[in-house]
Amino acid sequence: MDAATANEDELALDAGPGGRAPQRTCIVTRAVAAPESLIRFVLDPEGVVVPDLRGRLPGRGAWVDARRETVAEAVRRRQFQRAFKGKAKAVPEDLADRVGAGLRADLRQALALANKAGCVVTGFGKVEAAIGGEPGIAALFHAAEASADGRRKLAQALRRRHGDAISRIPVVDDLSEDELDMALGRDHVIHAALVAGVGATGCLARWRRLRSFEGAGTAIEEPGLARDDGGGPPPPEGA
């Protein structure tokens, strides 16, 4: 079998002494990596290439580095046709946009689940109180349309609570007000806070994946705003 068209679902490399860890190869870069750092694509019943963000859909899979530009390159270079050995009847030109939309939907769903678990507070006053209270917050959410004044005041509250460790608290402003409303089941959500608990870790993992896909990263320094530097408080047991 040609290396460029190998079935990536069957690839498993030694993780070293003590066991084996599943690995996958990007059909564009040929780099080998853990599945969580790539995106799996499969063919739907009509033979159209679709993203499988959860890695659960049946059938042969093709794996691509989880970055927008790499997915776009896979489309441009007809890598999916090669990976699926000519069985791909259609590869959407906007496949990278579809992945981005799916990752945003995943983040909204994770936030909704965290909210159902009682791990989200909304409203400027409640968020400010949660920042200063116990146990504190795991992340701060702003609607993309949030005013600079509201952001600045909550950043000041974070600074009072965490001092120079403010960058350990992720600030998420990738979702619009409408998206926050949809996720949390209420109107006019501008500021929200994620507190430690079931669902918090998964929610932030989905945010980081979205940011990575869009090439934005999670370590952005902006005056008056805290951004995640990959640190933060340890996740709670069972989160």
SEPA-300806 format. One record per residue: residue in one letter; x, y, z of N, C-alpha, C in turn. Coordinates in pm, whole numbers, plus 50000, padded with zeros to 5 digits. Layout:
<sites>
AXYZXYZXYZ/...
</sites>
This chain:
<sites>
M500854988150000500005000050000500895012450000/D500525022249915501305034549908501195042250037/A502305047950086502305054850215501365066650215/A501195073350100500355085350095498885082050103/T498515069350079497105065650085496835054950188/A497745053350282497575043250386496365046250471/N495755035750523494615037250612495095042250746/E494885055150774495405061050896494735055351020/D493515049751006492825044151121493565032051178/E494405025751097495075013751141496465016251201/L496895028951202498255032051245498345032851396/A499245025251455499475025851600500965024251623/L501555033651697502985033451723503265031151870/D504425025551898504805023152037504885036252113/A504325036352233504425048052319505655047152407/G506395036352397507555034652482507305023152577/P508225020952672508075009952768506755011052844/G506084999752855504884999552938503595000152863/G503625001952731502355002152661502435008652525/R501265008752458501175014552326500115025352327/A500355035952254499375046852244498975048352098/P497695050352071497265052051931497855064751873/Q498285064051750498825075651680498195076151542/R498125088151486497565089851353498515098651272/T498415097451139499275105051050498445114950970/C498845127450970498155137750892498375134850744/I497305134850665497425131850522498085143250445/V498245154750508498885166150441500355167150478/T500625167950609502005170150655502775157250673/R502065145750684502645132650713503225131950854/A502955141850937503415141551076502535132151156/V503155124551246502445115051332502155121951465/A500915120651512500525127451636499385119951702/A499095123651826497955117951898496655122451831/P495625113951833494365117351766493765130651809/E493935134351936493305146751983493905159251921/S495065158051857495675169751793495385170151643/L494525161051597494125160751457492605160351447/I492105161651326490675160451301490445148951206/R489495140551240489155128851157488065132651058/F488205127950936487195129850832486765116250780/V485475115150748484935102850693484045106250574/L483565096050505482605097850397481195095350450/D480265104450417478885102050456478265092050357/P477015088050376476415077950287476395081750139/E476485094850110476515099349971477935100849919/G478915097450002480305098549957480905112249971/V480265120850049480775134350073481695134250195/V482825141050186483755141750298483175150850405/V483085145750529482555153550641483475152150760/P483575162550845484395161450966483725152951071/D484515145251142484055136851253484765142051378/L484275152751435484975159551543485075151251669/R484145142151688484185133451807484935120451781/G485295117951656486025105851624485235093151643/R483915093851621483045082351650482285077051529/L482305084151417481525079951302482135067351240/P481295058651185481815046151128482535048550996/G483315038750957483985039250828485445043050838/R486115041850726487505045350716487675060350739/G488725064050809488955078150839490235083450777/A490225096450751491425103550708491675114550810/W492905115850854493225124950963494035136950913/V493695148750965494355161150924494705169251047/D495875175151047496295184151155495185194151183/A494865196151311493695203951351493945218951340/R494255223551220494435237851193493735241251061/R493135252951060492355257150944493155256350815/E494385261550818495155262050695495505248050643/T495655238350733495985224850689494775218050626/V493595220150683492385214650623492165220650484/A492345233950473492185240550343493185235150241/E494405232450288495425226950198495065212850152/A494475205050243494055191550207493005191950096/V492095201650103491085203249998491755207449868/R492615217449877493255223049758494135212849686/R494825204549762495745194749703495085181249674/R493765180449693492995168349664493505156249745/Q493925159149868494435148449954493345138849998/F492115143550010491035134650052490725124249944/Q490785128349817490565118649710491605107649716/R492845111149747493895101149758493675092249881/A493365098549994493205090950119492055080950110/F490975084850041489815075950029489835068049898/K490975068049829491195059849710490115061749604/G489775074349580488825077549475487375075749512/K487075071649635485695069349676485005082149723/A485765092949741485175105649781484505112049660/K483175112349660482445117949546482385133149551/A482565138949669482545153449681483355157849803/V484125168449783484885174549893484495189349897/P483685193449995483225207349998484395217249999/E484295227449916485345237749912485445245050045/D484315245950118484305253050246484465243550364/L485185232550343485315222450448485945228350574/A486945237050560487575243150677486565251650754/D485685258850683484655266750750483685257750826/R483395246250767482475236950834483095231350962/V484405228950957485085224351079485025235251185/G485335247651146485295258651242483925260251305/A482875259251222481505260251275481205248851370/G481695236951337481475225451425482175226951559/L483385232451557484115234651682483435245151768/R482875255351705482115265451781480875259051843/A480205250551767479025243751821479405234651937/D480565227951926481045219652036481275227852162/L481855239852145482095248452260480785252852322/R479805256552240478505260452294477855248952370/Q477955236952314477355225452381478035222652515/A479375223652516480105221252641479735231652746/L479555244152703479155254652797477735252052848/A476865247352761475495244152803475485232952907/L476315222852887476395211852983476945216553117/A477965225353112478515230853235477455239053308/N476635246153232475565254153292474535245253360/K474165234253295473205224853355473755218653483/A475095217653489475725212053609475915222453719/G475445234753694475545245353794476915251853802/C477675250953692479045256153693479195269353621/V478075276153589478145288853518477295299253591/V477855311153608477085322553660477115333353553/T476035341253545475945351753444475545364953508/G475775375653434475455389053485476685395353547/F476905408153518478125414853563478325413553714/G477285416753792477425416553938477745402753992/K477045392453941477285378853989478665373853948/V479085377653827480415373453781481485380153867/E481325392953894482295400153977482375394054116/A481205390354172481195384154304481855370454301/A481625362854194482235349654183483755350654174/I484255360854107485695362754096486315364754234/G485635372754316486175375754448485815365654555/G484885356654525484445347054626485235334154621/E484705324154690485345310954694484455300854623/P485015292354542486455289954523487095298554415/G486395308654366486905316254252486365310554122/I486895315254011486395310653882487485303253804/A487035294553714487965287153628488205294453497/A487235302653454487365310253330486345321453328/L486665332053255485775343453239485335343953093/F484025345253071483475346152935482955360252911/H483315366052797482715378452749482085375652613/A480915381452589480405381352453481355389352366/A481475385552240482375392652149482035407552144/E480755410952167480325424952161480495432352293/A481005425852396481125432052529481915445052521/S481505454752599482165467752597483545467052660/A484395476152619485745476852676485675480052825/D484685488052866484575491953007484245479753094/G483285471653050482935459753127484095449953135/R484805448153026485975439353027487035444553124/R487255457653119488285463553203487945461853351/K486695464053389486305462953529486445448753581/L486075438953499486215425053543487685420853544/A488485426453453489925423753457490535429353585/Q490035440753630490515446553755490145437553873/A488925431753868488525422453974489425410153975/L489775405353857490705394053850492075397853905/R492505409953872493805414453921493815415354073/R492725420354131492655421254277492715407454341/R492095397654277492035384254333493335376454309/H493905377754188495005368854151496355375854134/G496365389054137497645396054124498345392653994/D499625389754001500405386753882500035373453819/A499255365353890498835352353835497545353653753/I497175365853717495925368153644495885360553512/S497045358453449497065351753320496725336953330/R496605331853453496235317853472494735315653459/I493965326453448492515325353431492175328153286/P491715318153211491365320453071490245330553056/V490365339152957489305348352920488835344652780/V487585340852769487025335552645486085346052586/D486415351052468485525360752403485295356952257/D485305343952229485155339052093483705337652051/L482765337852147481365335852116480615349152119/S479655350452030478835362552027477785362252138/E477115373452157476035373852255474955363752220/D474615362852092473595353152050474035338852081/E475305335852061475795322352089475775319352237/L476135329152319476065327152464474615325352509/D473715333452450472295331952482471815317852449/M472215312952332471805299652288472335288852382/A473605290052420474225279852505473625279752645/L473325291552697472905292652837471395293752856/G470675294452744469225294552753468635306852817/R469245318252794468725330852847469095342152753/D468525353852776468735365152684469795374852736/H470475381152641471385392352669472525388552765/V473155377252739474315373352819475555380452763/I476135389152842477325396452801478555391352876/H478375388553006479485383453088479025370853160/A479895360953166479615348553239480915343453297/A480795335053398481975329053460481765314053473/L482825306853444482835292353459483535289153590/V482825282353679483415278853808483835264153804/A484745260653892485265246953894484125237153919/G484155226253848483135216153866483065207153744/V482105198053745481925188753634481665196653505/G482415193953404482205200553276483145212153250/A483755217753354484625229453335485845225853251/T486475214753283487685210753211487375207853065/G486285200553039485905197552902485565209852823/C484915219452886484545231852819485795239452775/L486765240452862487995247552828488815239952724/A488765226652728489465218852627488895221552489/R487585222952479486965225952350487295240052305/W487395249352399487795262952364489215263252309/R490115256252377491505255852330491605249652192/R490795239452166490835233052034490355242751926/L489295250251955488815260251860489875270851834/R490475275951941491495286351926492685281151844/S493095268951871494215263151798493875261551650/F492655256951621492245255251482492295268451407/E491855279051473491815292051408493165299151410/G494175292751469495515298651470495655310051568/A494705310951664494735322051758495545318851883/G495635306151919496345302652041495565306852164/T496125304152281495465307652408496395315452499/A497435321252445498385328852527498575342552465/I497495350352461497515363552400497555374152508/E498495383052499498605393952595497885406152541/E496875410952612496175423052575496065431752699/P496265444852686496175453652803494835452252872/G494885449253001493665448753081492915435553072/L493395426252990492695413652976493585402153017/A493005392553088493755380353120493515370353010/R494545363252972494415352652875495075340152930/D494605328652886495115316052936496525313552885/D497435310152975498805306952935499075292052945/G498005284452950498175270052959498235265053103/G498245274653198498285270453337496895270353396/G496755276153513495455276453576495375266353689/P494305267353768494165258053879493975244053828/P494425234053904494275220253860492815216653849/P492455208153751491055204553734490555196553853/P489265198253887488695190753998488595176053963/E488535167754065488395153354044487115150553968/G487245142253864486075138253790485595148253689/A486315159653672485845169553577486125165153435/
</sites>
